Amino acid sequence: MAGQILFVSSNAGKVREVEATLGAPVEQLDLDLPEIQALEVDEVARHKAATAFARVGRPVVVEDTGLYVDALRGLPGALVRWFLATIGPAGICDLIPPHADRAARARTAVAYCDGEGVEVFAGETPGTIVPAPTGRGGFGWDPIFRPTGASRTFAEMDAAERVVYSMRRRSLEQLRDRLRSSG
């Protein structure tokens, strides 16, 4: 990977995960980007990457993560941030009808823009929404999402356990491979 990656995010935890997965330090830029209202994280990340590149004039990486609940027909998706701000993690749990399937998937889209175009790399983690928030770690919806194969929510896991299930890691591995193959 030639040159340092410019990762646009205000979240230090995401920066650490990006550096660990890419195997190289990244430059963090906290840039206030407009976020389009869309259900799909791929669309949101693509727009953010193009906007960030237009502002800074050099290659950038951005990410967007959503939570897709089957019983809610895919909501909140990329709109999860606003659901959390309005009703919180417990409110999302409460939206699922009694006896409904609690299956969900967490999806991260990492977008890379170099001025020639935008490439999106997506990673998913299947899981379930627990009946009520559990755990104190993580952020956002981590207390309500339990990955398939895990016995605990993301908020109950330490960083080493969480990375095993990480949808962000999956998308970043694709980006890492792409950057290594290009030079």
C-alpha positions as CSV (number, residue, x, y, z in Angstrom):
1,M,0.0,0.0,0.0
2,A,1.6,3.2,-1.2
3,G,1.1,6.2,1.0
4,Q,-0.9,6.6,4.2
5,I,-4.7,6.0,3.9
6,L,-6.9,8.9,4.8
7,F,-9.8,7.5,6.8
8,V,-12.7,9.9,7.3
9,S,-14.3,9.2,10.7
10,S,-14.7,10.8,14.1
11,N,-14.7,7.4,15.8
12,A,-11.3,6.4,17.3
13,G,-12.5,2.8,17.7
14,K,-13.1,2.5,14.0
15,V,-9.7,4.0,13.3
16,R,-8.1,1.3,15.4
17,E,-10.0,-1.5,13.6
18,V,-9.0,0.0,10.2
19,E,-5.3,0.1,11.2
20,A,-5.4,-3.4,12.6
21,T,-7.1,-4.9,9.5
22,L,-5.1,-3.0,6.9
23,G,-1.8,-3.6,8.8
24,A,-0.8,0.0,8.5
25,P,-1.3,3.3,10.3
26,V,-4.0,5.5,8.8
27,E,-4.5,9.3,8.9
28,Q,-7.8,10.1,10.6
29,L,-9.8,13.1,9.4
30,D,-12.9,14.2,11.2
31,L,-14.9,15.7,8.4
32,D,-18.5,16.7,8.7
33,L,-20.1,15.0,5.7
34,P,-23.7,15.2,4.6
35,E,-25.3,11.8,4.9
36,I,-27.9,11.0,2.3
37,Q,-31.1,9.3,3.6
38,A,-31.0,5.8,2.2
39,L,-31.7,2.3,3.5
40,E,-28.6,0.8,1.9
41,V,-25.2,1.4,3.5
42,D,-23.5,0.9,0.1
43,E,-25.3,3.9,-1.3
44,V,-24.5,6.1,1.7
45,A,-20.8,5.1,1.8
46,R,-20.5,5.7,-2.0
47,H,-21.9,9.2,-1.6
48,K,-19.8,10.0,1.5
49,A,-16.6,8.9,-0.3
50,A,-17.2,11.0,-3.4
51,T,-18.1,14.0,-1.2
52,A,-15.0,13.6,1.0
53,F,-12.7,13.3,-2.0
54,A,-14.2,16.5,-3.5
55,R,-13.4,18.3,-0.3
56,V,-9.9,17.1,0.4
57,G,-8.6,16.3,-3.1
58,R,-6.9,13.1,-2.3
59,P,-7.8,9.4,-2.0
60,V,-10.1,8.7,1.0
61,V,-11.8,5.8,2.7
62,V,-15.1,6.1,4.5
63,E,-17.5,3.6,6.0
64,D,-21.1,3.2,6.9
65,T,-22.7,0.5,8.9
66,G,-26.4,-0.5,9.1
67,L,-28.5,-3.0,11.0
68,Y,-31.1,-4.8,9.0
69,V,-33.9,-6.6,11.0
70,D,-35.9,-9.2,9.1
71,A,-39.1,-8.7,11.1
72,L,-39.0,-5.0,10.3
73,R,-38.5,-5.6,6.5
74,G,-34.9,-4.4,6.6
75,L,-35.3,-1.4,8.9
76,P,-33.5,0.4,10.3
77,G,-30.7,-0.3,7.8
78,A,-28.5,2.6,7.2
79,L,-31.0,4.8,9.1
80,V,-30.0,3.1,12.4
81,R,-28.3,6.2,13.7
82,W,-31.6,8.1,13.7
83,F,-33.5,5.2,15.2
84,L,-30.9,5.1,18.0
85,A,-31.2,8.8,18.6
86,T,-35.0,8.7,18.7
87,I,-35.9,5.4,20.4
88,G,-32.5,3.9,21.5
89,P,-31.4,0.3,21.4
90,A,-34.3,-0.9,23.7
91,G,-36.8,0.8,21.4
92,I,-35.5,-1.1,18.4
93,C,-35.9,-4.3,20.4
94,D,-39.5,-3.3,21.2
95,L,-40.4,-2.7,17.5
96,I,-40.1,-6.4,16.8
97,P,-43.5,-8.0,17.2
98,P,-43.9,-10.7,19.9
99,H,-43.0,-14.2,18.5
100,A,-41.5,-12.7,15.3
101,D,-38.3,-14.0,13.9
102,R,-35.5,-11.8,15.5
103,A,-33.0,-12.5,12.7
104,A,-30.9,-9.5,11.6
105,R,-27.7,-8.7,9.7
106,A,-25.1,-6.1,10.3
107,R,-23.6,-4.7,7.2
108,T,-20.7,-2.4,6.7
109,A,-19.8,-0.8,3.4
110,V,-16.3,0.7,3.1
111,A,-15.9,3.0,0.2
112,Y,-12.6,4.1,-1.4
113,C,-12.5,7.1,-3.7
114,D,-9.3,8.0,-5.6
115,G,-10.8,10.6,-8.0
116,E,-11.2,8.0,-10.8
117,G,-14.2,6.5,-9.2
118,V,-15.6,5.0,-6.0
119,E,-15.2,1.3,-5.1
120,V,-17.4,-0.2,-2.4
121,F,-16.4,-3.3,-0.3
122,A,-19.2,-4.8,1.8
123,G,-19.1,-7.2,4.7
124,E,-22.0,-8.8,6.6
125,T,-22.5,-10.5,9.9
126,P,-25.7,-12.5,10.4
127,G,-27.2,-12.6,13.9
128,T,-30.3,-11.9,16.0
129,I,-31.7,-9.0,17.9
130,V,-31.8,-9.9,21.6
131,P,-35.0,-9.1,23.6
132,A,-33.4,-6.3,25.6
133,P,-30.0,-4.6,25.6
134,T,-27.2,-6.4,27.3
135,G,-23.5,-5.4,27.9
136,R,-21.7,-2.2,28.4
137,G,-19.1,-2.2,25.7
138,G,-19.1,-1.0,22.2
139,F,-21.4,1.7,20.9
140,G,-24.7,2.3,19.2
141,W,-26.7,-0.9,18.7
142,D,-23.9,-3.3,20.0
143,P,-26.0,-4.2,23.1
144,I,-28.9,-5.6,21.0
145,F,-27.0,-7.6,18.3
146,R,-25.8,-11.1,18.9
147,P,-23.8,-12.5,15.9
148,T,-24.7,-16.0,14.7
149,G,-22.5,-18.5,16.5
150,A,-21.9,-16.2,19.5
151,S,-23.4,-16.5,22.9
152,R,-23.1,-12.8,23.7
153,T,-23.9,-9.4,22.1
154,F,-21.2,-7.2,20.6
155,A,-21.4,-5.1,23.7
156,E,-20.5,-8.1,25.9
157,M,-17.5,-9.0,23.8
158,D,-13.9,-7.8,24.2
159,A,-12.2,-6.5,21.1
160,A,-10.5,-9.8,20.3
161,E,-13.8,-11.7,20.3
162,R,-15.6,-9.0,18.4
163,V,-13.2,-8.9,15.5
164,V,-13.9,-12.6,14.8
165,Y,-17.5,-11.6,13.9
166,S,-16.8,-8.1,12.6
167,M,-18.6,-7.1,9.4
168,R,-16.2,-4.0,9.2
169,R,-13.2,-6.4,9.3
170,R,-14.7,-8.3,6.4
171,S,-15.1,-5.2,4.2
172,L,-11.7,-3.9,5.2
173,E,-10.0,-7.1,4.2
174,Q,-11.5,-6.7,0.7
175,L,-10.1,-3.1,0.6
176,R,-6.7,-4.2,1.9
177,D,-6.5,-6.9,-0.8
178,R,-7.5,-4.4,-3.5
179,L,-4.9,-1.8,-2.4
180,R,-2.2,-4.4,-2.2
181,S,-3.0,-5.7,-5.7
182,S,-2.8,-2.2,-7.2
183,G,0.5,-1.3,-5.9
